Amino acid sequence: MGKKQKIIAGIFVVFLAFLIIGAINNITGFLIMEGSTLGYCPTMESQALEIAEERNVELVEIGSAGEVLQALENGNIDEGLVGRKAKNYEIGDATNEEILESGNTLVSRDKDVAHINDLSYLNIHTYLNEEEVEKLLKKNYNINFYESKEEVRSKIREGEVALISWDDWEDEFELIVVMSGEENKKAEDFRGVFLYN
């Protein structure tokens, strides 16, 4: 076999390996490195425990999503599991994001906190269909439905509260962190599951 044929064969083997890894990733839904350190925020505890049952990872609970992302960027953990999308300033260009579970969340121009029992006092804008909204919010809430995402983006820029899909998150948005229960824990219904590495 000539030098040129060996190079072509080598390239083919590397290409084949990427195809196999991609197929495995598509089958499992995500790829967590065996033997890695997975940092997670408290709202992701049950998801982190599920991952640890399936793979050989060391779990490290970290106080908040921001602290998890900072630990990842500092190299203190190999991967981070958080309940919200990272802001661009929180992660480097080489950091990968995988949405393990999407869903919907409340956003506005300014970050805020609201108890789930107080959501009925808010004027909420959304482009999501009624069926999707009713999974999170009661029918008697003040909800304004729009045909386009752009109309809702405009409301967000004006400082209004909007219910959006995590898939439509933009870096300029700020979360309305929804709390629930007497312990005032973050309401998981408004969180996603995001893996960063």
Protein Blocks (a to p, Z undefined) as FASTA:
>chain_A
ZZklmmmmmmmmmmmmmmmmmmmmmmnopacdehiacdddfklmmmmmmmmmmpccdddd
dfblklmmmmmmnopafbdcdfbdcdfklpcfklccddfbgcdddddfbdcdddfklmmm
pccddfbdfklmmmmpcfkbccdddfbfklmmmmmmnopacdddfklgcfkbccdddded
jkopacfklpccdddZZ
